[in-house]
Amino acid sequence: MKKLTEYRDMLRRQPLLYHLLLIAATMLALALAAHFGMQAGTRHGARRNVPDFAGMPLAEAQEAARRHDLKIVVNDSLYVPAYDGGIVLDQLPEGGVEVKPGRAVYVTINSFRQKMVAVPYVAGRSLRQAKNMLEIAGLGIDRLVYRADMATNYVLAEYCDGREVTSRSRMEAEMGSGVTLHVGVQGGHGTTVTPRLAGYTLQQAKSRLWESGLNVGEVVFDEGINLLNQKDARVYAQSPGQERTAALGSAVDLRLTLDCTKSDRTRAEAEKAARGLAEERRRRERAEADSLAKLRLEEALTAPEAAPEAAAAGGDDRNEPDDEFFF
């Protein structure tokens, strides 16, 4: 104790050194206080294993989260008929992941019923306008039915659940469902070209098909795709293929995958093939147009030669009665 007093007195006799040491000690104390304060505030070193909440009712999942010092936040809801309402369908972070206490776990729950939306009246509009109106309302096209009419690709009639939709209808349908559209087609205009669908989601592919006057055929998902992740799947194969001539109202089958490498490779190949097919189609159309123009030119050139012969033949016919009369 005596030595400490002597050291203190010696430092006080040197004010500069004394104050430098005092500042250093104060800064060290503040740094230690901040370090331990942050550890206490962030619960440094504390870990919790996130339980697997999938399949639990929401109330049960919230209770399990409280026991693990976590909290549940409902991020989204879907309607999957195979599950009861309020069941947890998906979560982030996934079960088994280590997190800090107090962490929020975002879950997707199953709705108790599908949301109902008003069905817009789209008859009398172009197919593109009708498609856009239905998509904005949260609906789609179940089927396109083409009928002979002078207005190609204009909607003649609209049906929902077998009932015709009129301007006075106040019908509702489940969000995501589709309506049947009867669309006009003039004679000689009954074909279209299949669009490139590789790399698109199912909803995007459907929209492109409807806009081209085509129906969605069989949809096949690769293994591992379910109702929760199918919105992320991408088209990697279609039948008929892209840039093919198809009858309006015909169906195009689709295959989808979650493998990004597979879908990206297919999309690159499809874009390259599409350019070649489009150029080939344009070349064929030019050749057909040239052949038709050549045929018309030949007909125009041969027409004057036939006229004198016809006139001469007509003159002989007119003289025959005169000859007969004079005989």
KATAQUI-V229844 format. One record per pair of residues at least 24 apart in sequence whose C-alpha atoms are under 10 Angstrom apart, sorted by sequence separation. I is the first residue (numbers start at 1). J is the second residue. D is the distance in Angstrom with one decimal. If there is no record, write none. Layout:
i = <I | I>
j = <J | J>
d = <D | D>
//
This chain:
i = <85 | 86 | 87 | 130 | 157 | 158 | 232 | 233 | 234 | 236 | 84 | 85 | 86 | 87 | 126 | 127 | 128 | 129 | 130 | 156 | 157 | 158 | 232 | 233 | 234 | 61 | 83 | 84 | 85 | 86 | 126 | 127 | 128 | 129 | 155 | 156 | 157 | 230 | 232 | 233 | 234 | 236 | 237 | 57 | 58 | 59 | 60 | 61 | 83 | 84 | 85 | 124 | 126 | 127 | 128 | 154 | 155 | 156 | 157 | 230 | 231 | 232 | 233 | 235 | 236 | 55 | 57 | 58 | 59 | 60 | 82 | 83 | 84 | 85 | 125 | 126 | 127 | 130 | 154 | 155 | 156 | 202 | 203 | 230 | 232 | 234 | 235 | 236 | 242 | 55 | 57 | 58 | 59 | 70 | 80 | 81 | 83 | 84 | 125 | 126 | 127 | 153 | 154 | 155 | 201 | 202 | 205 | 229 | 234 | 235 | 236 | 237 | 241 | 242 | 56 | 57 | 58 | 70 | 71 | 72 | 74 | 75 | 76 | 77 | 78 | 79 | 80 | 81 | 124 | 125 | 126 | 153 | 154 | 155 | 183 | 201 | 202 | 204 | 205 | 233 | 234 | 236 | 237 | 243 | 244 | 55 | 56 | 57 | 58 | 69 | 70 | 71 | 72 | 73 | 74 | 75 | 76 | 77 | 78 | 79 | 80 | 81 | 123 | 124 | 125 | 152 | 153 | 154 | 201 | 202 | 203 | 204 | 225 | 235 | 236 | 242 | 243 | 55 | 56 | 57 | 69 | 70 | 71 | 72 | 73 | 74 | 75 | 76 | 77 | 78 | 79 | 80 | 81 | 122 | 123 | 124 | 125 | 151 | 152 | 153 | 200 | 201 | 202 | 214 | 225 | 235 | 242 | 243 | 54 | 55 | 56 | 68 | 69 | 70 | 71 | 72 | 73 | 74 | 75 | 76 | 77 | 78 | 79 | 80 | 81 | 122 | 123 | 124 | 151 | 152 | 153 | 200 | 201 | 202 | 213 | 214 | 215 | 216 | 217 | 218 | 219 | 220 | 221 | 222 | 223 | 224 | 225 | 234 | 237 | 241 | 243 | 244 | 53 | 54 | 55 | 68 | 69 | 70 | 71 | 72 | 73 | 74 | 75 | 76 | 77 | 78 | 79 | 80 | 122 | 123 | 124 | 139 | 149 | 150 | 151 | 152 | 199 | 200 | 201 | 213 | 214 | 215 | 216 | 217 | 218 | 219 | 220 | 221 | 222 | 223 | 224 | 236 | 243 | 244 | 53 | 54 | 55 | 68 | 69 | 70 | 71 | 72 | 73 | 74 | 76 | 77 | 78 | 79 | 122 | 123 | 138 | 139 | 140 | 141 | 142 | 143 | 144 | 145 | 146 | 147 | 148 | 149 | 150 | 151 | 152 | 199 | 200 | 201 | 213 | 214 | 215 | 216 | 217 | 218 | 219 | 220 | 221 | 222 | 223 | 242 | 243 | 52 | 53 | 54 | 66 | 78 | 79 | 121 | 122 | 123 | 138 | 139 | 140 | 141 | 142 | 143 | 144 | 145 | 146 | 147 | 148 | 149 | 150 | 153 | 198 | 199 | 200 | 212 | 213 | 214 | 215 | 216 | 217 | 218 | 219 | 220 | 221 | 222 | 242 | 245 | 53 | 54 | 65 | 78 | 121 | 138 | 139 | 140 | 141 | 142 | 143 | 144 | 145 | 146 | 147 | 148 | 149 | 150 | 152 | 153 | 197 | 198 | 199 | 212 | 213 | 214 | 215 | 216 | 217 | 218 | 219 | 220 | 221 | 222 | 243 | 244 | 52 | 53 | 65 | 120 | 121 | 137 | 138 | 139 | 140 | 141 | 142 | 143 | 144 | 145 | 146 | 147 | 148 | 149 | 152 | 197 | 198 | 199 | 213 | 214 | 215 | 216 | 243 | 52 | 65 | 137 | 138 | 139 | 140 | 141 | 142 | 143 | 144 | 145 | 146 | 147 | 148 | 196 | 197 | 198 | 210 | 51 | 54 | 65 | 119 | 135 | 138 | 139 | 140 | 141 | 145 | 146 | 197 | 198 | 209 | 50 | 52 | 53 | 54 | 119 | 135 | 196 | 197 | 209 | 50 | 51 | 52 | 53 | 123 | 134 | 148 | 196 | 209 | 50 | 51 | 52 | 62 | 121 | 122 | 123 | 135 | 147 | 195 | 198 | 209 | 50 | 51 | 52 | 121 | 122 | 123 | 134 | 146 | 194 | 197 | 198 | 49 | 50 | 51 | 52 | 120 | 121 | 122 | 134 | 194 | 195 | 196 | 197 | 49 | 50 | 51 | 61 | 119 | 120 | 121 | 194 | 195 | 196 | 206 | 49 | 50 | 51 | 120 | 121 | 194 | 195 | 196 | 48 | 49 | 50 | 121 | 193 | 194 | 195 | 196 | 206 | 48 | 49 | 50 | 58 | 120 | 121 | 193 | 194 | 195 | 205 | 47 | 48 | 49 | 50 | 58 | 119 | 120 | 121 | 131 | 193 | 194 | 195 | 47 | 48 | 49 | 50 | 58 | 118 | 119 | 120 | 130 | 192 | 193 | 194 | 46 | 47 | 48 | 49 | 53 | 57 | 58 | 118 | 119 | 120 | 192 | 193 | 194 | 202 | 46 | 47 | 48 | 50 | 54 | 56 | 57 | 118 | 119 | 192 | 193 | 194 | 202 | 46 | 47 | 48 | 51 | 53 | 54 | 55 | 117 | 118 | 119 | 127 | 191 | 192 | 193 | 194 | 202 | 45 | 46 | 47 | 48 | 50 | 54 | 55 | 116 | 117 | 118 | 119 | 127 | 191 | 192 | 193 | 201 | 44 | 116 | 117 | 118 | 119 | 127 | 190 | 191 | 192 | 194 | 198 | 200 | 201 | 43 | 44 | 115 | 116 | 117 | 118 | 126 | 127 | 190 | 191 | 192 | 194 | 195 | 197 | 198 | 199 | 42 | 43 | 115 | 116 | 117 | 123 | 125 | 126 | 153 | 189 | 190 | 191 | 192 | 194 | 198 | 199 | 42 | 43 | 114 | 115 | 116 | 117 | 119 | 122 | 123 | 124 | 153 | 189 | 190 | 191 | 42 | 114 | 115 | 116 | 117 | 119 | 123 | 153 | 113 | 114 | 115 | 116 | 199 | 114 | 140 | 185 | 199 | 200 | 199 | 141 | 183 | 198 | 199 | 140 | 141 | 144 | 183 | 198 | 199 | 140 | 143 | 146 | 182 | 198 | 199 | 200 | 135 | 142 | 145 | 198 | 199 | 141 | 144 | 145 | 198 | 199 | 140 | 143 | 144 | 145 | 197 | 198 | 143 | 144 | 196 | 198 | 199 | 135 | 143 | 144 | 198 | 199 | 142 | 143 | 197 | 198 | 141 | 142 | 143 | 196 | 197 | 132 | 141 | 196 | 131 | 196 | 196 | 128 | 131 | 132 | 195 | 130 | 131 | 130 | 128 | 129 | 127 | 128 | 127 | 128 | 127 | 128 | 193 | 127 | 153 | 79 | 146 | 146 | 147 | 145 | 146 | 144 | 145 | 146 | 144 | 145 | 143 | 144 | 143 | 144 | 143 | 108 | 89 | 90 | 89 | 90 | 80 | 79 | 80 | 78 | 78>
j = <109 | 110 | 111 | 154 | 181 | 182 | 256 | 257 | 258 | 260 | 109 | 110 | 111 | 112 | 151 | 152 | 153 | 154 | 155 | 181 | 182 | 183 | 257 | 258 | 259 | 87 | 109 | 110 | 111 | 112 | 152 | 153 | 154 | 155 | 181 | 182 | 183 | 256 | 258 | 259 | 260 | 262 | 263 | 84 | 85 | 86 | 87 | 88 | 110 | 111 | 112 | 151 | 153 | 154 | 155 | 181 | 182 | 183 | 184 | 257 | 258 | 259 | 260 | 262 | 263 | 83 | 85 | 86 | 87 | 88 | 110 | 111 | 112 | 113 | 153 | 154 | 155 | 158 | 182 | 183 | 184 | 230 | 231 | 258 | 260 | 262 | 263 | 264 | 270 | 84 | 86 | 87 | 88 | 99 | 109 | 110 | 112 | 113 | 154 | 155 | 156 | 182 | 183 | 184 | 230 | 231 | 234 | 258 | 263 | 264 | 265 | 266 | 270 | 271 | 86 | 87 | 88 | 100 | 101 | 102 | 104 | 105 | 106 | 107 | 108 | 109 | 110 | 111 | 154 | 155 | 156 | 183 | 184 | 185 | 213 | 231 | 232 | 234 | 235 | 263 | 264 | 266 | 267 | 273 | 274 | 86 | 87 | 88 | 89 | 100 | 101 | 102 | 103 | 104 | 105 | 106 | 107 | 108 | 109 | 110 | 111 | 112 | 154 | 155 | 156 | 183 | 184 | 185 | 232 | 233 | 234 | 235 | 256 | 266 | 267 | 273 | 274 | 87 | 88 | 89 | 101 | 102 | 103 | 104 | 105 | 106 | 107 | 108 | 109 | 110 | 111 | 112 | 113 | 154 | 155 | 156 | 157 | 183 | 184 | 185 | 232 | 233 | 234 | 246 | 257 | 267 | 274 | 275 | 87 | 88 | 89 | 101 | 102 | 103 | 104 | 105 | 106 | 107 | 108 | 109 | 110 | 111 | 112 | 113 | 114 | 155 | 156 | 157 | 184 | 185 | 186 | 233 | 234 | 235 | 246 | 247 | 248 | 249 | 250 | 251 | 252 | 253 | 254 | 255 | 256 | 257 | 258 | 267 | 270 | 274 | 276 | 277 | 87 | 88 | 89 | 102 | 103 | 104 | 105 | 106 | 107 | 108 | 109 | 110 | 111 | 112 | 113 | 114 | 156 | 157 | 158 | 173 | 183 | 184 | 185 | 186 | 233 | 234 | 235 | 247 | 248 | 249 | 250 | 251 | 252 | 253 | 254 | 255 | 256 | 257 | 258 | 270 | 277 | 278 | 88 | 89 | 90 | 103 | 104 | 105 | 106 | 107 | 108 | 109 | 111 | 112 | 113 | 114 | 157 | 158 | 173 | 174 | 175 | 176 | 177 | 178 | 179 | 180 | 181 | 182 | 183 | 184 | 185 | 186 | 187 | 234 | 235 | 236 | 248 | 249 | 250 | 251 | 252 | 253 | 254 | 255 | 256 | 257 | 258 | 277 | 278 | 88 | 89 | 90 | 102 | 114 | 115 | 157 | 158 | 159 | 174 | 175 | 176 | 177 | 178 | 179 | 180 | 181 | 182 | 183 | 184 | 185 | 186 | 189 | 234 | 235 | 236 | 248 | 249 | 250 | 251 | 252 | 253 | 254 | 255 | 256 | 257 | 258 | 278 | 281 | 90 | 91 | 102 | 115 | 158 | 175 | 176 | 177 | 178 | 179 | 180 | 181 | 182 | 183 | 184 | 185 | 186 | 187 | 189 | 190 | 234 | 235 | 236 | 249 | 250 | 251 | 252 | 253 | 254 | 255 | 256 | 257 | 258 | 259 | 280 | 281 | 90 | 91 | 103 | 158 | 159 | 175 | 176 | 177 | 178 | 179 | 180 | 181 | 182 | 183 | 184 | 185 | 186 | 187 | 190 | 235 | 236 | 237 | 251 | 252 | 253 | 254 | 281 | 91 | 104 | 176 | 177 | 178 | 179 | 180 | 181 | 182 | 183 | 184 | 185 | 186 | 187 | 235 | 236 | 237 | 249 | 91 | 94 | 105 | 159 | 175 | 178 | 179 | 180 | 181 | 185 | 186 | 237 | 238 | 249 | 91 | 93 | 94 | 95 | 160 | 176 | 237 | 238 | 250 | 92 | 93 | 94 | 95 | 165 | 176 | 190 | 238 | 251 | 93 | 94 | 95 | 105 | 164 | 165 | 166 | 178 | 190 | 238 | 241 | 252 | 94 | 95 | 96 | 165 | 166 | 167 | 178 | 190 | 238 | 241 | 242 | 94 | 95 | 96 | 97 | 165 | 166 | 167 | 179 | 239 | 240 | 241 | 242 | 95 | 96 | 97 | 107 | 165 | 166 | 167 | 240 | 241 | 242 | 252 | 96 | 97 | 98 | 167 | 168 | 241 | 242 | 243 | 96 | 97 | 98 | 169 | 241 | 242 | 243 | 244 | 254 | 97 | 98 | 99 | 107 | 169 | 170 | 242 | 243 | 244 | 254 | 97 | 98 | 99 | 100 | 108 | 169 | 170 | 171 | 181 | 243 | 244 | 245 | 98 | 99 | 100 | 101 | 109 | 169 | 170 | 171 | 181 | 243 | 244 | 245 | 98 | 99 | 100 | 101 | 105 | 109 | 110 | 170 | 171 | 172 | 244 | 245 | 246 | 254 | 99 | 100 | 101 | 103 | 107 | 109 | 110 | 171 | 172 | 245 | 246 | 247 | 255 | 100 | 101 | 102 | 105 | 107 | 108 | 109 | 171 | 172 | 173 | 181 | 245 | 246 | 247 | 248 | 256 | 100 | 101 | 102 | 103 | 105 | 109 | 110 | 171 | 172 | 173 | 174 | 182 | 246 | 247 | 248 | 256 | 100 | 172 | 173 | 174 | 175 | 183 | 246 | 247 | 248 | 250 | 254 | 256 | 257 | 100 | 101 | 172 | 173 | 174 | 175 | 183 | 184 | 247 | 248 | 249 | 251 | 252 | 254 | 255 | 256 | 100 | 101 | 173 | 174 | 175 | 181 | 183 | 184 | 211 | 247 | 248 | 249 | 250 | 252 | 256 | 257 | 101 | 102 | 173 | 174 | 175 | 176 | 178 | 181 | 182 | 183 | 212 | 248 | 249 | 250 | 102 | 174 | 175 | 176 | 177 | 179 | 183 | 213 | 174 | 175 | 176 | 177 | 260 | 176 | 203 | 248 | 262 | 263 | 263 | 206 | 248 | 263 | 264 | 206 | 207 | 210 | 249 | 264 | 265 | 207 | 210 | 213 | 249 | 265 | 266 | 267 | 203 | 210 | 213 | 266 | 267 | 210 | 213 | 214 | 267 | 268 | 210 | 213 | 214 | 215 | 267 | 268 | 214 | 215 | 267 | 269 | 270 | 207 | 215 | 216 | 270 | 271 | 215 | 216 | 270 | 271 | 215 | 216 | 217 | 270 | 271 | 207 | 216 | 271 | 207 | 273 | 274 | 207 | 210 | 211 | 274 | 210 | 211 | 211 | 210 | 211 | 210 | 211 | 211 | 212 | 212 | 213 | 278 | 213 | 248 | 175 | 247 | 248 | 249 | 248 | 249 | 248 | 249 | 250 | 249 | 250 | 249 | 250 | 250 | 251 | 251 | 228 | 227 | 228 | 228 | 229 | 227 | 227 | 228 | 227 | 228>
d = <7.8 | 5.1 | 8.1 | 8.8 | 6.0 | 6.3 | 9.5 | 5.1 | 6.4 | 9.8 | 9.7 | 5.2 | 6.1 | 9.2 | 9.1 | 9.2 | 8.4 | 9.3 | 7.5 | 7.5 | 5.1 | 9.0 | 8.6 | 4.7 | 8.2 | 9.1 | 9.9 | 7.0 | 5.1 | 6.6 | 8.7 | 5.5 | 8.7 | 9.5 | 6.5 | 5.4 | 7.2 | 8.6 | 6.7 | 8.0 | 7.9 | 7.2 | 8.9 | 8.6 | 9.4 | 8.6 | 9.5 | 7.8 | 7.0 | 8.1 | 4.0 | 9.9 | 6.0 | 5.5 | 9.6 | 9.6 | 5.9 | 5.3 | 9.4 | 8.6 | 9.5 | 9.9 | 8.6 | 9.6 | 5.2 | 8.5 | 8.2 | 5.7 | 9.2 | 9.8 | 9.6 | 9.1 | 7.0 | 7.4 | 8.8 | 4.3 | 6.0 | 9.9 | 8.6 | 4.4 | 6.3 | 8.2 | 7.9 | 8.0 | 9.8 | 9.3 | 6.7 | 8.3 | 7.9 | 9.3 | 5.6 | 6.0 | 9.8 | 9.1 | 9.5 | 8.7 | 9.2 | 9.5 | 5.7 | 6.0 | 9.8 | 9.4 | 5.5 | 6.5 | 8.6 | 7.1 | 9.0 | 8.4 | 6.3 | 9.7 | 8.6 | 7.8 | 9.3 | 9.5 | 8.4 | 4.4 | 6.2 | 8.5 | 9.2 | 10.0 | 9.9 | 9.2 | 8.5 | 8.5 | 7.2 | 8.4 | 6.3 | 9.1 | 6.4 | 5.7 | 9.4 | 5.7 | 5.5 | 9.9 | 8.9 | 6.8 | 8.6 | 9.5 | 7.7 | 8.9 | 9.0 | 5.7 | 9.3 | 9.1 | 9.9 | 9.4 | 5.5 | 6.2 | 10.0 | 8.9 | 6.0 | 6.5 | 8.8 | 6.4 | 8.5 | 5.6 | 6.9 | 5.2 | 6.4 | 5.3 | 7.5 | 8.9 | 7.9 | 5.3 | 8.2 | 7.4 | 5.4 | 8.0 | 6.7 | 7.2 | 9.8 | 9.6 | 8.8 | 8.7 | 7.1 | 8.5 | 6.5 | 5.7 | 5.6 | 9.6 | 5.4 | 4.6 | 6.4 | 5.8 | 6.0 | 5.8 | 5.6 | 4.7 | 4.8 | 5.1 | 4.9 | 9.0 | 8.3 | 9.7 | 5.0 | 6.0 | 9.9 | 8.6 | 4.8 | 6.1 | 9.5 | 5.9 | 6.7 | 8.4 | 7.6 | 8.6 | 6.7 | 9.2 | 7.6 | 5.3 | 8.4 | 7.6 | 5.5 | 5.3 | 4.9 | 5.1 | 4.8 | 5.0 | 5.8 | 6.6 | 5.5 | 5.5 | 7.2 | 8.7 | 8.9 | 7.1 | 5.5 | 7.7 | 5.6 | 4.0 | 8.8 | 8.3 | 4.6 | 6.9 | 9.7 | 8.1 | 8.6 | 9.4 | 8.4 | 8.3 | 9.0 | 8.1 | 8.5 | 7.4 | 9.7 | 8.8 | 7.2 | 9.7 | 9.3 | 9.6 | 9.6 | 8.4 | 9.1 | 5.0 | 6.3 | 8.6 | 7.9 | 6.1 | 6.1 | 6.1 | 6.2 | 6.1 | 8.3 | 8.8 | 5.8 | 9.1 | 6.4 | 8.5 | 9.0 | 5.3 | 9.6 | 8.1 | 8.4 | 7.0 | 6.2 | 5.4 | 8.9 | 5.2 | 6.2 | 8.7 | 5.8 | 5.8 | 8.4 | 4.7 | 7.4 | 6.0 | 6.3 | 5.8 | 6.2 | 8.1 | 8.1 | 9.0 | 6.3 | 9.4 | 6.4 | 5.3 | 8.6 | 9.9 | 9.7 | 7.2 | 8.7 | 7.0 | 8.9 | 7.1 | 9.4 | 9.5 | 9.1 | 5.6 | 8.1 | 6.1 | 9.5 | 8.0 | 8.9 | 9.5 | 7.4 | 7.8 | 8.9 | 7.4 | 8.4 | 6.8 | 8.5 | 4.8 | 6.6 | 6.4 | 8.9 | 5.3 | 5.5 | 9.8 | 5.4 | 4.7 | 5.8 | 5.3 | 4.9 | 4.7 | 4.9 | 4.8 | 5.0 | 5.3 | 9.0 | 8.4 | 6.6 | 9.8 | 8.2 | 5.9 | 9.0 | 8.0 | 8.5 | 9.4 | 7.1 | 9.8 | 8.7 | 5.8 | 6.5 | 7.8 | 4.3 | 6.9 | 6.0 | 6.1 | 5.7 | 6.0 | 5.6 | 5.2 | 4.9 | 9.7 | 7.3 | 5.2 | 8.4 | 8.0 | 5.8 | 5.5 | 4.5 | 5.4 | 4.5 | 6.2 | 5.9 | 6.4 | 6.3 | 7.6 | 9.5 | 9.7 | 7.8 | 7.2 | 9.4 | 9.7 | 7.6 | 5.4 | 4.9 | 6.1 | 4.4 | 5.0 | 4.8 | 5.1 | 4.7 | 4.7 | 5.0 | 5.1 | 5.3 | 8.0 | 7.4 | 9.7 | 9.0 | 4.9 | 6.3 | 9.1 | 8.2 | 5.9 | 6.4 | 6.5 | 7.1 | 8.3 | 7.7 | 9.0 | 8.9 | 9.2 | 9.9 | 9.2 | 9.3 | 7.2 | 9.6 | 9.7 | 9.8 | 8.1 | 5.8 | 5.5 | 4.3 | 5.0 | 5.3 | 6.4 | 6.1 | 6.0 | 5.6 | 6.0 | 5.8 | 8.0 | 8.5 | 6.4 | 4.9 | 9.2 | 9.6 | 7.2 | 9.0 | 7.9 | 8.3 | 8.2 | 9.2 | 9.2 | 8.1 | 5.5 | 6.5 | 6.1 | 8.0 | 8.6 | 6.8 | 8.5 | 6.3 | 8.5 | 7.1 | 9.9 | 7.8 | 6.4 | 9.0 | 10.0 | 9.3 | 8.4 | 10.0 | 9.9 | 9.2 | 7.7 | 9.1 | 7.3 | 10.0 | 9.8 | 7.9 | 7.7 | 9.7 | 10.0 | 9.5 | 8.7 | 8.5 | 8.2 | 8.8 | 9.8 | 7.2 | 10.0 | 9.5 | 9.6 | 6.9 | 7.2 | 8.4 | 9.9 | 9.4 | 8.6 | 8.8 | 7.4 | 8.1 | 4.1 | 9.9 | 10.0 | 8.6 | 7.9 | 9.6 | 10.0 | 9.9 | 9.9 | 8.0 | 7.1 | 4.9 | 6.9 | 6.5 | 8.8 | 8.5 | 8.5 | 8.8 | 9.7 | 8.9 | 9.0 | 9.8 | 5.1 | 6.1 | 9.5 | 8.4 | 6.4 | 8.6 | 8.7 | 9.4 | 9.8 | 7.8 | 7.5 | 7.5 | 5.2 | 8.2 | 9.6 | 8.1 | 9.2 | 5.8 | 7.4 | 8.3 | 4.9 | 9.6 | 5.4 | 5.5 | 9.7 | 8.6 | 8.6 | 7.0 | 5.3 | 7.1 | 9.1 | 5.6 | 6.3 | 7.9 | 9.8 | 5.1 | 6.0 | 9.8 | 9.7 | 8.1 | 4.6 | 7.0 | 9.1 | 8.9 | 9.4 | 7.7 | 5.1 | 8.2 | 8.7 | 9.7 | 5.4 | 6.4 | 9.6 | 9.7 | 8.5 | 8.7 | 9.6 | 9.8 | 5.4 | 5.3 | 10.0 | 6.0 | 5.3 | 8.7 | 9.8 | 7.5 | 9.7 | 7.5 | 8.4 | 9.0 | 9.2 | 5.4 | 6.5 | 9.7 | 5.5 | 5.9 | 9.3 | 9.6 | 8.6 | 9.5 | 7.2 | 5.7 | 9.0 | 8.2 | 4.7 | 6.6 | 8.5 | 8.4 | 4.9 | 6.0 | 9.3 | 8.8 | 9.5 | 9.4 | 6.0 | 5.4 | 5.7 | 6.0 | 9.5 | 9.3 | 6.0 | 6.3 | 9.1 | 9.8 | 8.4 | 9.2 | 9.3 | 8.5 | 4.4 | 6.5 | 8.8 | 6.6 | 5.4 | 8.5 | 9.8 | 7.7 | 8.2 | 6.8 | 10.0 | 9.0 | 8.2 | 9.1 | 9.8 | 9.8 | 5.3 | 6.5 | 9.4 | 9.8 | 5.5 | 6.2 | 9.0 | 8.1 | 8.2 | 6.0 | 5.6 | 8.9 | 9.7 | 7.5 | 8.6 | 4.4 | 6.0 | 10.0 | 9.3 | 9.1 | 9.5 | 7.3 | 9.7 | 9.8 | 5.4 | 6.3 | 9.0 | 8.9 | 9.5 | 5.9 | 5.2 | 9.3 | 9.9 | 10.0 | 8.6 | 9.4 | 9.0 | 8.2 | 7.4 | 8.4 | 4.5 | 5.9 | 8.2 | 9.8 | 9.7 | 9.5 | 9.3 | 5.6 | 8.9 | 9.7 | 8.3 | 9.0 | 9.6 | 8.8 | 9.4 | 9.4 | 5.8 | 5.7 | 9.3 | 9.6 | 8.9 | 8.7 | 9.5 | 9.4 | 8.7 | 8.9 | 9.4 | 9.6 | 6.0 | 5.7 | 9.3 | 9.8 | 8.7 | 9.0 | 7.5 | 9.2 | 6.8 | 9.0 | 9.8 | 8.9 | 9.1 | 9.2 | 8.4 | 9.3 | 8.8 | 5.6 | 8.6 | 9.7 | 7.0 | 6.4 | 8.6 | 8.8 | 7.9 | 9.1 | 8.3 | 8.9 | 8.3 | 8.9 | 9.0 | 10.0 | 9.4 | 7.3 | 8.7 | 9.9 | 9.7 | 9.4 | 6.4 | 5.2 | 7.4 | 7.3 | 9.6 | 4.9 | 8.8 | 9.1 | 10.0 | 7.1 | 9.1 | 8.2 | 8.6 | 8.7 | 6.3 | 8.7 | 9.0 | 9.1 | 8.6 | 6.1 | 9.5 | 6.6 | 10.0 | 8.1 | 7.9 | 8.5 | 8.5 | 8.4 | 8.3 | 9.8 | 7.1 | 9.8 | 8.9 | 9.2 | 7.7 | 7.7 | 9.7 | 7.2 | 9.6 | 7.2 | 9.2 | 9.0 | 10.0 | 7.2 | 9.6 | 8.0 | 9.3 | 8.0 | 5.7 | 6.9 | 8.7 | 9.0 | 9.1 | 10.0 | 7.8 | 9.3 | 9.9 | 9.9 | 7.1 | 9.9 | 8.7 | 6.3 | 8.6 | 6.1 | 9.7 | 5.7 | 9.2 | 8.1 | 8.6 | 9.9 | 9.6 | 9.4 | 9.3 | 9.8 | 7.7 | 7.8 | 9.8 | 7.6 | 9.5 | 9.0 | 9.2 | 8.3>
//
